[in-house]
């Protein structure tokens, strides 16, 4: 083989090995999930006196959902005298008018509710939470993003867990208001269910670190202060604070049986923007926190899991590189024979494709009686996951290089089901360049599929077709702004 072929094949093998390693990690999470899935967490005692709770509602241009959130919060079954609602509004549009009006009306009804607005967005959501924390006198803080609707019994079902003085945060499971709105929202719901069912249960029940998800969770104020408070040097302030608090010894609990419904992004560009923020933020947190984790006194199993958790996004640039190597590798396959290189592909198939299928099917089986119907969505789920490699590779590079970018909120439209009609376009943002690159990659894989078929390398076709469909679907919806 020529030098360039050796370099391509070596790079391909290294990528397969790393992706296979993260696939094994998924299997381990799945194993921990099945081991602990029936473990039920109960509060040590039922508090005779309910603790005081502050509910913080961070808003930024939430025109379609702000009033719904404030109304839902006022309906929580909890003594008014033990409840304080803070509306933290950094909006620059009519949201301010709607939110302040709702606050005034609830004040007249006897609620202890305050409306706080800032003239700047310093620190974005983390800055708003940090500023408001100074005025919190309650023991506990419930944080709700604008697109969530808390069940009325949320507080009464969660505050008793804080009878354990070591508990610093209690996270509930996200459910989905608009799961059936479109094919895109159904795919996203499966992605999220995998995180909240498999990952959270596996990590929390086995004593590993897991994270507050930014909303639908309750913090002990003392834990926030002890961990150093909200910091805005990353785009995922929730992940950052979660690790800092657990490193300080605070105990986190996950309650999968308590679901708080929220809205899934209905536009591809909004979905990609959210994914990019989460990816970049995780990379920033890994740079900031991993040194502290490895110099701590926690067990190696906790350190290793935290490392795999925080560095998992490295898979995106690896998948992109693997995709770009496709055509050269096809030529090499033809020269050295497909049997030899198929042996190299086996770990990728076994530890990535099968792991992903098992991972997400297990979450659907745990939540839905019609889980078998989701099987047909798995190929598209994997295709979209692959197609995110361009969008999220940029996020990984920016996060690692320290490139600072604004916090881009995910637009919410108040959509709760498929009959709600098309979303309003007030907050939409198109990403034309990324979409064009994705469509170019779809064309590249069309050529790869033709080459594989022409040379008789049929076993590679399923992977190539998944890449092609993913890039075509993602790029087309992004370009159309849908």
C-alpha positions as CSV (number, residue, x, y, z in Angstrom):
1,X,0.0,0.0,0.0
2,X,1.1,3.6,-0.6
3,X,1.8,5.9,2.3
4,X,-1.5,7.8,2.0
5,X,-3.4,4.6,2.1
6,X,-1.6,3.5,5.2
7,X,-2.4,6.8,6.9
8,X,-6.0,6.6,5.9
9,X,-6.4,3.0,7.1
10,X,-4.5,3.7,10.4
11,X,-6.8,6.7,11.0
12,X,-9.9,4.7,10.3
13,X,-8.8,1.9,12.6
14,X,-8.1,4.4,15.4
15,X,-11.5,6.0,15.0
16,X,-13.2,2.6,15.0
17,X,-11.3,1.7,18.2
18,X,-12.3,5.0,20.0
19,X,-16.0,4.8,18.9
20,X,-16.0,1.2,19.9
21,X,-14.8,2.2,23.3
22,X,-17.6,4.7,23.8
23,X,-20.0,2.0,22.5
24,X,-18.7,-0.3,25.3
25,X,-19.5,2.6,27.7
26,X,-23.1,2.6,26.5
27,X,-23.3,-1.1,27.2
28,X,-22.0,-0.5,30.7
29,X,-24.6,2.2,31.3
30,X,-27.3,-0.2,30.0
31,X,-25.9,-2.9,32.3
32,X,-26.1,-0.5,35.3
33,X,-29.6,0.5,34.3
34,X,-30.9,-3.1,34.3
35,X,-29.2,-3.8,37.6
36,X,-30.7,-0.8,39.4
37,X,-33.9,0.0,37.4
38,X,-36.2,-1.5,40.1
39,X,-34.5,0.4,42.9
40,X,-37.0,2.9,44.4
41,X,-35.7,6.0,46.2
42,X,-37.8,7.0,49.1
43,X,-37.5,10.0,51.4
44,X,-36.0,9.2,54.8
45,X,-38.9,10.8,56.6
46,X,-42.0,12.8,55.6
47,X,-41.4,16.4,56.8
48,X,-44.0,17.5,59.3
49,X,-43.5,21.1,58.3
50,X,-43.1,21.9,54.6
51,X,-39.9,23.9,53.8
52,X,-40.0,27.3,52.1
53,X,-39.5,27.1,48.4
54,X,-38.5,29.8,45.8
55,X,-39.5,29.0,42.2
56,X,-37.2,30.7,39.7
57,X,-38.6,31.2,36.2
58,X,-35.8,32.5,33.9
59,X,-37.2,34.1,30.7
60,X,-35.8,35.5,27.5
61,X,-38.2,36.4,24.7
62,X,-40.7,33.7,25.6
63,X,-43.7,35.4,24.1
64,X,-45.6,32.2,23.4
65,X,-45.1,30.4,26.7
66,X,-44.4,32.9,29.5
67,X,-48.0,33.3,30.6
68,X,-48.6,29.6,30.5
69,X,-45.6,28.9,32.7
70,X,-46.5,31.5,35.3
71,X,-50.1,30.3,35.4
72,X,-49.0,26.7,35.8
73,X,-46.7,27.7,38.6
74,X,-49.5,29.4,40.5
75,X,-51.5,26.2,40.4
76,X,-48.9,24.2,42.4
77,X,-50.4,22.5,45.4
78,X,-48.3,24.1,48.1
79,X,-49.0,26.6,50.9
80,X,-48.9,30.1,49.6
81,X,-47.1,31.2,52.8
82,X,-44.2,28.8,52.1
83,X,-43.9,29.7,48.4
84,X,-42.1,32.6,46.6
85,X,-42.1,32.9,42.8
86,X,-39.4,34.9,41.0
87,X,-39.9,35.7,37.4
88,X,-36.4,36.5,36.0
89,X,-37.1,38.3,32.7
90,X,-34.2,39.3,30.4
91,X,-36.5,39.7,27.5
92,X,-36.3,42.5,24.8
93,X,-39.7,42.0,23.4
94,X,-43.4,41.9,24.4
95,X,-42.7,39.1,26.8
96,X,-42.0,41.7,29.5
97,X,-45.4,43.2,29.2
98,X,-47.2,39.8,29.4
99,X,-45.0,38.5,32.2
100,X,-45.3,41.6,34.4
101,X,-49.0,41.7,33.9
102,X,-49.4,38.0,35.0
103,X,-47.3,38.8,38.0
104,X,-49.4,41.8,39.0
105,X,-52.6,39.7,38.7
106,X,-51.2,36.9,40.8
107,X,-50.0,39.4,43.5
108,X,-53.6,40.6,43.8
109,X,-54.6,37.0,44.4
110,X,-52.3,36.7,47.4
111,X,-49.3,35.1,45.8
112,X,-45.8,36.1,46.8
113,X,-44.5,36.7,43.3
114,X,-41.8,39.1,42.2
115,X,-40.9,40.3,38.7
116,X,-37.2,41.0,38.1
117,X,-35.8,42.3,34.9
118,X,-32.2,43.3,33.9
119,X,-31.1,45.9,31.5
120,X,-28.4,43.6,30.2
121,X,-27.9,39.8,29.7
122,X,-24.5,39.5,31.5
123,X,-24.0,35.8,32.1
124,X,-27.3,35.0,30.3
125,X,-29.4,32.4,32.2
126,X,-26.6,31.8,34.8
127,X,-26.2,35.5,35.3
128,X,-30.0,35.9,36.0
129,X,-30.0,33.0,38.4
130,X,-26.9,34.3,40.2
131,X,-28.3,37.8,40.5
132,X,-31.6,36.5,41.9
133,X,-30.0,34.0,44.3
134,X,-28.9,37.0,46.5
135,X,-32.5,37.7,47.3
136,X,-33.6,34.1,48.0
137,X,-34.5,33.5,51.6
138,X,-36.0,30.0,51.0
139,X,-34.3,26.7,51.8
140,X,-35.1,25.2,48.5
141,X,-35.1,26.5,44.9
142,X,-37.2,25.0,42.0
143,X,-36.0,26.1,38.6
144,X,-38.3,25.8,35.6
145,X,-37.6,26.8,32.0
146,X,-40.3,28.7,30.1
147,X,-41.5,25.7,28.0
148,X,-42.2,23.4,31.0
149,X,-45.6,22.9,32.7
150,X,-45.1,21.5,36.3
151,X,-47.7,19.0,37.6
152,X,-49.7,20.4,40.6
153,X,-48.2,17.9,43.0
154,X,-44.6,18.4,42.0
155,X,-43.4,20.1,45.2
156,X,-45.3,17.9,47.6
157,X,-43.8,14.8,45.9
158,X,-40.2,16.1,46.0
159,X,-39.5,18.3,49.0
160,X,-39.5,15.4,51.5
161,X,-36.3,14.0,50.0
162,X,-34.5,17.0,51.5
163,X,-35.1,15.6,54.9
164,X,-31.7,14.1,54.3
165,X,-29.4,17.0,55.0
166,X,-26.8,15.6,52.5
167,X,-29.2,16.0,49.5
168,X,-28.3,19.0,47.5
169,X,-30.4,18.5,44.4
170,X,-33.4,16.4,43.2
171,X,-33.9,16.1,39.5
172,X,-37.2,14.9,37.9
173,X,-37.7,13.3,34.5
174,X,-38.6,15.3,31.4
175,X,-41.6,14.2,29.5
176,X,-42.7,15.8,26.2
177,X,-45.7,18.1,25.5
178,X,-45.3,17.7,21.7
179,X,-43.8,14.3,21.2
180,X,-46.3,13.4,18.4
181,X,-46.1,16.8,16.6
182,X,-43.8,15.6,13.8
183,X,-41.2,13.1,12.8
184,X,-38.5,15.4,14.1
185,X,-40.0,15.7,17.6
186,X,-40.6,11.9,17.8
187,X,-36.9,11.4,17.1
188,X,-35.8,13.9,19.6
189,X,-38.1,12.4,22.3
190,X,-36.2,9.1,21.8
191,X,-32.9,10.8,22.2
192,X,-34.0,12.5,25.4
193,X,-35.7,9.4,26.8
194,X,-32.4,7.6,26.5
195,X,-30.7,10.2,28.6
196,X,-33.4,10.5,31.3
197,X,-34.2,6.8,31.6
198,X,-31.0,4.9,30.9
199,X,-28.2,7.4,31.7
200,X,-29.7,9.1,34.7
201,X,-30.9,5.9,36.4
202,X,-27.6,4.1,35.7
203,X,-25.5,6.9,37.1
204,X,-27.6,8.0,40.0
205,X,-28.5,4.6,41.3
206,X,-24.9,3.3,41.1
207,X,-23.4,6.2,42.9
208,X,-21.8,7.9,39.9
209,X,-22.1,11.6,39.2
210,X,-25.0,12.8,37.2
211,X,-26.2,16.3,36.4
212,X,-29.0,18.7,37.0
213,X,-30.6,19.4,33.6
214,X,-31.3,23.1,33.9
215,X,-35.0,22.8,34.6
216,X,-37.5,20.6,36.5
217,X,-35.1,20.1,39.4
218,X,-35.0,21.4,43.0
219,X,-31.8,22.7,44.6
220,X,-31.0,23.2,48.3
221,X,-29.8,26.8,48.4
222,X,-26.9,25.9,50.7
223,X,-25.6,23.5,48.1
224,X,-25.5,26.1,45.4
225,X,-23.7,28.6,47.6
226,X,-21.3,26.0,49.0
227,X,-20.3,24.9,45.4
228,X,-19.5,28.5,44.5
229,X,-22.8,29.6,43.0
230,X,-23.8,30.0,39.4
231,X,-20.9,30.7,37.0
232,X,-21.3,31.7,33.4
233,X,-17.9,30.8,32.0
234,X,-19.5,27.8,30.2
235,X,-22.7,27.5,28.1
236,X,-24.0,24.7,30.3
237,X,-24.1,26.3,33.7
238,X,-26.3,23.4,35.0
239,X,-23.7,20.8,34.2
240,X,-20.9,22.9,35.6
241,X,-22.7,23.5,39.0
242,X,-23.7,19.9,39.2
243,X,-20.2,18.6,39.1
244,X,-18.9,21.3,41.5
245,X,-21.6,20.5,44.0
246,X,-21.0,16.8,43.9
247,X,-17.3,17.3,44.2
248,X,-18.1,19.2,47.4
249,X,-19.9,16.0,48.7
250,X,-23.5,16.9,48.0
251,X,-25.8,14.0,47.2
252,X,-28.0,14.2,44.1
253,X,-31.2,12.2,43.6
254,X,-33.0,11.3,40.5
255,X,-36.8,10.6,40.5
256,X,-37.8,8.9,37.2
257,X,-41.3,8.3,38.3
258,X,-42.0,12.1,38.5
259,X,-42.3,13.6,35.1
260,X,-42.5,17.3,34.2
261,X,-43.5,17.9,30.6
262,X,-41.7,20.3,28.4
263,X,-41.7,21.4,24.7
264,X,-39.3,19.8,22.2
265,X,-37.9,22.0,19.4
266,X,-40.0,21.8,16.4
267,X,-37.6,23.3,13.9
268,X,-34.4,21.6,12.7
269,X,-32.3,24.8,13.2
270,X,-33.6,25.1,16.7
271,X,-32.7,21.5,17.5
272,X,-29.2,22.0,16.0
273,X,-28.7,25.2,18.0
274,X,-29.7,23.4,21.2
275,X,-27.4,20.5,20.4
276,X,-24.5,22.8,19.6
277,X,-25.0,24.7,22.9
278,X,-25.1,21.5,24.9
279,X,-22.1,20.0,23.1
280,X,-19.9,23.1,23.4
281,X,-20.9,23.6,27.0
282,X,-20.0,20.0,27.9
283,X,-16.5,20.5,26.3
284,X,-16.0,23.7,28.3
285,X,-17.1,21.9,31.5
286,X,-14.7,19.0,30.8
287,X,-11.8,21.4,30.5
288,X,-12.8,23.2,33.7
289,X,-13.8,20.2,35.9
290,X,-11.9,17.1,34.8
291,X,-8.6,18.2,36.5
292,X,-10.6,18.7,39.8
293,X,-12.2,15.3,39.4
294,X,-8.9,13.5,39.0
295,X,-7.3,15.2,41.9
296,X,-10.3,14.5,44.2
297,X,-10.6,11.6,46.6
298,X,-13.5,9.9,44.8
299,X,-13.3,6.3,43.6
300,X,-11.8,5.6,40.2
301,X,-15.1,4.2,38.9
302,X,-16.7,7.7,39.6
303,X,-13.7,9.5,37.9
304,X,-13.8,7.2,34.9
305,X,-17.5,7.6,34.4
306,X,-17.3,11.4,34.8
307,X,-14.5,11.4,32.2
308,X,-16.5,9.4,29.7
309,X,-19.6,11.5,30.3
310,X,-17.9,14.8,29.8
311,X,-15.7,13.8,26.8
312,X,-18.3,11.8,24.9
313,X,-18.8,14.6,22.4
314,X,-15.4,13.8,20.9
315,X,-17.3,11.2,18.9
316,X,-18.7,13.9,16.6
317,X,-15.4,15.0,15.0
318,X,-14.4,11.4,14.8
319,X,-17.6,10.5,13.0
320,X,-17.0,13.4,10.6
321,X,-13.5,12.3,9.9
322,X,-14.7,8.7,9.4
323,X,-17.3,10.0,6.9
324,X,-14.7,12.0,5.0
325,X,-12.5,8.9,4.8
326,X,-15.3,6.8,3.3
327,X,-14.3,7.0,-0.4
328,X,-10.5,6.4,0.2
329,X,-11.4,3.5,2.5
330,X,-13.6,2.0,-0.2
331,X,-10.7,2.0,-2.6
332,X,-8.5,0.4,0.0
333,X,-11.2,-2.3,0.6
334,X,-11.1,-3.1,-3.0
335,X,-7.4,-3.7,-3.0
336,X,-6.9,-5.7,0.2
337,X,-10.2,-7.5,0.2
338,X,-13.4,-6.8,2.1
339,X,-13.1,-9.7,4.5
340,X,-9.9,-8.3,6.1
341,X,-11.3,-4.8,6.6
342,X,-14.7,-6.2,7.7
343,X,-12.9,-7.6,10.7
344,X,-12.0,-4.0,11.6
345,X,-15.6,-2.9,11.1
346,X,-17.0,-5.5,13.5
347,X,-16.3,-3.5,16.7
348,X,-17.9,-0.4,15.2
349,X,-21.0,-2.5,14.3
350,X,-21.2,-4.4,17.6
351,X,-20.3,-1.6,20.0
352,X,-21.9,1.4,18.3
353,X,-24.8,0.4,16.1
354,X,-26.1,-2.4,18.3
355,X,-25.3,-0.5,21.5
356,X,-27.3,2.5,20.3
357,X,-30.3,0.4,19.3
358,X,-30.4,-1.4,22.6
359,X,-29.9,1.8,24.5
360,X,-32.8,3.7,23.0
361,X,-35.2,0.7,22.7
362,X,-34.7,0.0,26.4
363,X,-35.8,3.5,27.3
364,X,-38.9,3.3,25.0
365,X,-39.8,-0.1,26.6
366,X,-39.6,1.4,30.0
367,X,-41.9,4.3,29.2
368,X,-44.4,3.4,26.6
369,X,-46.7,0.4,26.0
370,X,-46.4,0.9,22.2
371,X,-42.6,0.8,22.4
372,X,-42.3,-1.7,19.5
373,X,-43.7,0.9,17.1
374,X,-40.5,3.0,17.8
375,X,-38.3,0.3,16.2
376,X,-39.0,1.6,12.7
377,X,-37.6,5.0,13.8
378,X,-34.2,3.7,14.9
379,X,-32.6,3.9,11.5
380,X,-33.6,7.5,11.1
381,X,-32.5,8.2,14.7
382,X,-29.1,6.9,13.9
383,X,-28.9,8.7,10.6
384,X,-29.8,12.1,12.3
385,X,-27.3,11.3,15.1
386,X,-24.6,10.8,12.4
387,X,-25.6,14.0,10.5
388,X,-25.1,16.1,13.6
389,X,-21.4,15.6,13.3
390,X,-20.9,18.8,11.3
391,X,-22.9,21.0,13.5
392,X,-21.4,19.5,16.7
393,X,-17.9,19.2,15.5
394,X,-17.8,23.0,15.3
395,X,-19.1,23.2,18.8
396,X,-16.3,20.8,20.0
397,X,-13.6,22.8,18.3
398,X,-14.9,26.1,19.7
399,X,-15.3,24.7,23.2
400,X,-11.8,23.2,23.2
401,X,-10.2,26.4,21.6
402,X,-12.0,28.7,24.1
403,X,-14.0,30.5,21.4
404,X,-16.6,32.6,23.2
405,X,-20.1,32.7,21.6
406,X,-23.4,34.1,22.9
407,X,-25.9,31.8,24.7
408,X,-28.6,31.1,22.0
409,X,-31.9,30.2,23.5
410,X,-34.1,27.5,22.0
411,X,-37.3,29.0,20.6
412,X,-40.5,27.8,22.1
413,X,-43.9,28.2,20.5
414,X,-46.4,26.7,23.0
415,X,-47.0,23.7,20.8
416,X,-48.4,20.7,22.7
417,X,-49.6,18.3,20.1
418,X,-49.7,17.7,16.3
419,X,-53.0,19.6,16.0
420,X,-51.4,22.8,17.3
421,X,-50.6,24.1,13.8
422,X,-47.3,25.3,12.3
423,X,-45.0,27.2,14.6
424,X,-44.7,31.0,14.4
425,X,-41.5,32.1,12.9
426,X,-40.8,35.0,15.3
427,X,-37.7,33.5,16.8
428,X,-36.4,31.2,14.1
429,X,-32.8,31.4,12.9
430,X,-31.6,29.8,9.7
431,X,-28.0,28.4,9.4
432,X,-27.5,28.4,5.7
433,X,-23.7,27.6,5.6
434,X,-24.0,24.5,7.8
435,X,-27.0,23.3,5.8
436,X,-25.1,23.6,2.6
437,X,-22.2,21.7,4.0
438,X,-24.6,19.0,5.1
439,X,-26.1,18.7,1.6
440,X,-22.7,18.6,0.1
441,X,-21.9,15.6,2.4
442,X,-25.2,14.0,1.2
443,X,-23.9,14.3,-2.3
444,X,-20.5,12.9,-1.2
445,X,-22.2,9.8,0.2
446,X,-24.3,9.4,-2.9
447,X,-21.0,9.0,-4.7
448,X,-19.8,6.6,-2.0
449,X,-22.9,4.5,-2.3
450,X,-22.4,4.3,-6.1
451,X,-18.8,3.3,-5.6
452,X,-19.6,0.6,-3.1
453,X,-22.3,-0.8,-5.3
454,X,-20.1,-0.6,-8.4
455,X,-17.2,-2.5,-6.7
456,X,-19.4,-5.1,-5.0
457,X,-18.8,-3.9,-1.5
458,X,-22.4,-4.5,-0.5
459,X,-21.9,-5.0,3.3
460,X,-20.9,-1.3,3.7
461,X,-24.0,0.0,2.0
462,X,-26.3,0.2,5.1
463,X,-23.8,2.6,6.9
464,X,-23.4,4.7,3.7
465,X,-27.1,4.9,3.2
466,X,-27.6,6.0,6.8
467,X,-25.0,8.8,6.5
468,X,-26.6,9.9,3.2
469,X,-30.2,10.0,4.5
470,X,-29.1,11.8,7.7
471,X,-27.2,14.6,5.9
472,X,-30.0,14.9,3.3
473,X,-32.8,15.1,5.9
474,X,-30.9,17.5,8.2
475,X,-29.6,19.7,5.5
476,X,-32.9,20.0,3.7
477,X,-34.9,20.9,6.8
478,X,-32.2,23.3,7.9
479,X,-32.2,25.1,4.5
480,X,-36.0,25.3,4.5
481,X,-36.1,26.6,8.1
482,X,-38.4,23.8,9.2
